[in-house]
Amino acid sequence: MKFRFCILLLLGVSVSVYSGCSKGDRPNLAKVTGVVTDNGTPLIGAEVTFIPLGFGATSYGSTNDQGKFTLTYSVSDNAPGAVIGKHNVSIRGGSTDPTEAAAIKESEAANLQAAQMAQSQGLEVAPVNEASASDLPKPHGFEAEVQAKGTNHFEFDIKDAKM
């Protein structure tokens, strides 16, 4: 009898844990796109992060060579979009110079490839970027509100950012 109770209890806990990780627990999301510029010039390779002021996880994206980005929700299935509601927006890095942006991207790709090769050979790999917070470029801060309906297209010019 105790054995049967333990099995049923274990099964119940397993189902609860599994169902807690479902898409049904994800907050409502809306598609978010935008453009990041520096004094009107597209900012290439910038990291854009939307941090909800209420419930939910962050969403992130990177700008392309035209400064455009699309956000992806950071939890579970990497669904497109961001949580509906108000957000603090962080924009970090990037360059208006296409040659510089390409060099940064190439360097990051080479570092990732070297780390993957070392790991495949059983070597322990320290994180590539172990810079302290003071070494990182300060994020450019903005605010945005993601709406449930309509278009969520945001244009940020870092010259207007709160520092």
C-alpha positions in Angstrom: 0.0 0.0 0.0 2.8 2.4 0.9 4.6 1.6 -2.3 1.5 2.3 -4.4 1.0 5.6 -2.6 4.7 6.6 -3.2 4.3 5.8 -6.9 1.1 7.9 -7.2 2.7 10.7 -5.3 5.8 10.6 -7.6 3.7 10.5 -10.7 1.7 13.5 -9.4 4.8 15.5 -8.7 6.3 14.6 -12.2 3.1 15.7 -14.0 3.0 19.0 -12.0 6.6 19.8 -12.8 6.2 18.9 -16.4 3.1 20.9 -16.8 4.7 23.9 -15.1 7.2 24.1 -18.0 4.5 24.3 -20.7 3.9 27.2 -23.1 0.6 27.7 -21.2 2.6 29.3 -18.3 4.3 31.8 -20.6 2.9 35.4 -20.2 1.1 37.0 -23.2 3.7 38.2 -25.7 3.5 40.6 -28.6 5.8 40.9 -31.6 8.4 43.7 -31.2 10.6 45.2 -33.9 12.6 48.4 -34.1 15.5 50.4 -35.2 18.5 51.7 -33.2 20.5 54.6 -34.5 23.3 56.9 -33.2 22.5 60.4 -34.3 20.5 59.0 -37.2 23.1 56.5 -38.4 22.2 52.8 -38.0 23.9 51.1 -35.0 25.1 47.7 -36.2 25.5 44.7 -33.8 24.0 46.4 -30.7 22.3 44.2 -28.1 18.8 45.3 -27.4 17.2 44.0 -24.1 13.6 44.7 -23.0 13.2 44.2 -19.2 9.6 44.0 -18.1 8.7 46.2 -15.1 6.1 43.6 -14.1 5.8 39.8 -14.4 7.9 38.0 -17.1 11.4 37.4 -18.3 13.5 39.6 -20.6 13.4 39.7 -24.3 16.5 40.3 -26.5 17.6 41.0 -30.0 20.6 42.2 -32.0 20.7 45.0 -34.6 21.5 44.1 -38.2 23.5 46.3 -40.7 20.5 48.6 -41.0 20.1 49.0 -37.2 16.9 46.8 -37.3 16.1 44.3 -34.6 13.3 41.7 -33.7 12.9 40.6 -30.1 12.9 37.0 -28.8 11.5 36.0 -25.4 14.3 34.5 -23.3 12.5 31.7 -21.6 11.8 28.1 -22.7 10.9 28.0 -26.4 12.5 31.3 -27.4 9.2 32.6 -28.8 9.2 35.8 -30.8 8.2 39.0 -28.9 8.1 40.6 -25.5 5.8 40.6 -22.5 2.9 43.0 -22.8 3.4 46.0 -20.6 6.0 48.6 -19.6 9.8 47.8 -20.0 13.1 49.3 -19.3 15.2 49.0 -22.5 18.9 48.5 -22.5 21.0 49.0 -25.7 24.6 48.0 -25.4 27.5 47.9 -27.8 27.3 48.2 -31.6 29.0 50.5 -34.0 28.0 52.9 -36.8 31.1 51.8 -38.8 30.3 48.6 -40.8 33.9 47.6 -40.9 34.3 47.9 -37.2 31.0 46.0 -36.5 32.1 43.2 -38.9 35.5 42.9 -37.1 33.8 42.7 -33.7 31.4 40.0 -35.0 34.3 38.1 -36.6 36.3 38.2 -33.4 33.3 37.0 -31.3 32.7 34.1 -33.8 36.4 33.1 -33.7 36.4 33.1 -29.8 33.2 31.0 -29.8 34.8 28.5 -32.3 38.0 28.3 -30.3 36.0 27.6 -27.1 33.9 24.9 -28.8 37.0 23.2 -30.2 38.7 23.2 -26.7 35.5 21.8 -25.1 35.3 19.1 -27.7 38.9 18.1 -26.7 37.9 17.8 -23.1 39.6 21.0 -22.0 38.0 23.3 -19.4 37.0 26.6 -21.0 36.7 29.9 -19.0 34.0 32.2 -20.3 35.3 34.3 -23.2 34.2 37.6 -21.8 35.0 37.8 -18.1 35.1 41.6 -18.0 33.9 43.2 -14.8 30.8 45.4 -14.9 33.0 48.5 -14.9 34.8 47.3 -18.0 31.6 46.9 -20.1 30.2 49.9 -22.0 27.4 51.5 -20.1 24.0 50.6 -21.5 21.9 53.3 -23.1 18.6 53.4 -21.3 15.1 53.9 -22.6 11.5 53.0 -21.7 8.9 51.3 -23.9 5.4 50.0 -23.6 4.5 46.8 -25.5 0.9 46.8 -26.5 -1.4 43.7 -26.8 -2.8 45.0 -30.1 -1.3 47.0 -32.9 2.2 47.5 -34.0 5.1 47.4 -31.5 7.8 49.1 -33.6 10.2 51.2 -31.6 12.9 53.6 -32.8 15.7 54.4 -30.5 18.5 57.0 -31.1 21.2 56.6 -28.5 21.8 60.3 -28.5 18.5 60.6 -26.7 19.2 57.9 -24.1 19.1 58.2 -20.3 22.5 57.4 -19.0 
